[in-house]
Structure formats: C-alpha cells, structure tokens
Amino acid sequence: MYVAVILLAPLSGLLFYIAALQSALPPRRWAMLGCLLGPAVLPMFMARRRWSLVCARGLRYALLRA
C-alpha cells in the first residue's frame, strides 16, 4: 500500500505539471501539490481550471451552444 502511494505521488505530480501547462495555470504549484497529495488534488485542479476559463471568457459565455 505504501509503495503504491510512494510511486503514485511523483507520477501524479508530473501529470499535474503537464495538465497545468496545457491549462495556463502555474505548473510548479500544481506539480508540488500533486507530489504531496497525489490524485486527491484532482477536484481542486478541475475547479481551478474551470474558474480560470470562466474568468477568461466571462460569465455569460456559453460553452455549449445549442
């Protein structure tokens, strides 16, 4: 169990680094959080990514247009 957590933490840090680069978020901060907390950071990351998209486009912009 501990071995899986030890191996999963750097991997999730790397994946959060790459995802943060693609989402225009600060990559080092998300990589460090990913290394420390592992995949538990995913809901926080998704919420922050969504909030940055809303701030960039505005609240009245529709992502899915009918």
C-alpha positions, 0 to 999 in steps of 0.5 A: 500500500505504501509503495503504491502511494510512494510511486503514485505521488511523483507520477501524479505530480508530473501529470499535474505539471503537464495538465497545468501547462496545457491549462495556463495555470502555474505548473510548479504549484500544481506539480508540488501539490500533486507530489504531496497529495497525489490524485486527491488534488484532482477536484481542486485542479478541475475547479481551478481550471474551470474558474480560470476559463470562466474568468477568461471568457466571462460569465455569460459565455456559453460553452455549449451552444445549442 
